[in-house]
């Protein structure tokens, strides 16, 4: 193969291209004849018809056809060509090489980040390639399909786009207590790292399989629960159990799917019984409210009653203890007095008399003054008496029964420890002795 000859044939930068065959070698194709000055171009560029005829001659020469007439063809482009086996082989080889290169270049492809390419050879799985610039055998030997592993896919069960667009065939489900609930939920999933092959080849419709598995798992879980549990306190638990059961089904079918979340969008009774169900719910809430109020009242009253009872019991116990101890003390004191009385009866009797009179005069409002004594000095504790009067007047003002008392004015008693005149004490002693 002589590439320089081919290069000269298709070299458009050749200054002699289209300008005749003068000065050319025998290997060059016929060129356009020189302008003899008899045309109307006056040495200007060739016309389009002449260029087209010259191109046809060069192409024919490439495939081995040489002109049989005179080399300059003239303006009529005449002359017949004869085939050449060598030129034909060179042209076919060039075409085959170019086509082969283009065919091999079609096997290059780029895989984006987060995606993988599954390569098949004659329709059968061959391998899985990662992200980057990859190459495979061109079609029809090998082909590839790109799968996005990082994409978070979503399916809706029981509704489409909005909760008002319900699909009752999917949303209505039967509970364990034979009630019907309207369940609308969303499932989000993605493909496993090694799940591209299973996603493409093990199931005809993997997305539809995920949807059917989600509906199946939800019906099974709801069928084992009570209606109130599904509608209120058990939503999170139901969603968790549905996700786990879905993953088991997906692994059993070998879909290559990894379930991310199951979110319950709406759970309510059917629209036909919604009003009656709301009334029942309100009645239940009223009952719970009244129970809570009664429990709060009981929590307020019972502790206070228990505290009052405990206080009364403690006061009674303290009173009993005080009385018993006081009686024991009186008995012990009487025993001691009896012992002293047996030793000195007269002294003990006088002592008892004085102590008794002191106690009596301490609680009385009379003041005894001995006038038989000729002393001009008389001591009265006026400051103490005035202080005691003020205390008694304040106490009388606070009590309502003091308003209807007697009109007699009593002198406050002297303080404990005030000394009576000696003559008064003697008179009292003599009066006691006369008795």
Helices and strands as residue ranges (DSSP letters): H 3-9, H 48-62, E 66-67, E 81-82, H 85-105, E 108-111, E 115-121, E 124-129, E 132-135, E 142-148, E 153-157, H 168-171, E 172-174, E 180-191, H 196-201, H 206-222, H 227-231, H 235-253, E 257-269, G 271-273, H 274-343, H 345-362, H 382-398, G 401-404, H 422-434
